[in-house]
């Protein structure tokens, strides 16, 4: 690791593969669905792959400069 890169830059972004589903009452595979595109980052929802119940959310904090389009 070089001094310019911090420990958080090393791994990037994680995705959950298994989360506890209250409907199935066990850890199940998940699907990730984009809910909102926000200036601070994208908001994702994790869904149970077996029954479709929401099992959690994640905000991806990308620091991308947003430009507004003015006609």
C-alpha positions, 0 to 999 in steps of 0.5 A: 500500500502506498502512503497516498492511498488510505486503508479505505481505498483498498477495498472499495465497496462491499455488497451483501450476499446473505442477509437475515430475512424475517419472513423466511427466518434464516439468512438468504441470498439477496438481490440489490435494487437501486432506489434513489440517485442522490447527490450524496450517493446512491441508495440501494435496497436489499431484497430476499431472493426467495420471497422478495422481502426487504432485508436492508438498505445501503447508501453508496457514498460516491464522490462524483461531481454532479452537473445540472443541465440548464437549457 
